[in-house]
């Protein structure tokens, strides 16, 4: 229950304030690529069930949600899921 509350708060904070330009987006690669097609959002890391994306303009998190993202969370250069940024 506490973990679900933490995820909900982090998702809301990310949606409202975009505290970082790197975000973790859950979903398969094909869906993630469709989310960012035609945008300035870049891929920092792409895995089988999640991606680390880098926004270049304010409002990129809202763009991801508008295009169908289920969950967008802030990400660091090394995520808690073990993925590192490409080229880092």
Phi, psi and omega in degrees: 000317179295319180297318179297320178296319179297315179299317180297317180295316180296321178296318180294316179298318179296316180296317185282317192243348184043067185292348179214155178276348178255132180227153175261129180237125180278144177138164180289157183305318182301317179293319180297317179298323177293326179297323187259358181302128178079011178246176174267011180283132184252155177268123174264328178201136181231121180237181186291334183233001179200166176219150169257119181247151180241118177275145180250348181224152176301144179092003183293330178293318177296324176298315179300314179295319180297331180271359174113009177298140181273317183212129178233122181235154177295149180229150173259180180297331171238118183281164177292346179269001174095000181274137175253161178290143176293133178082002180273000000 
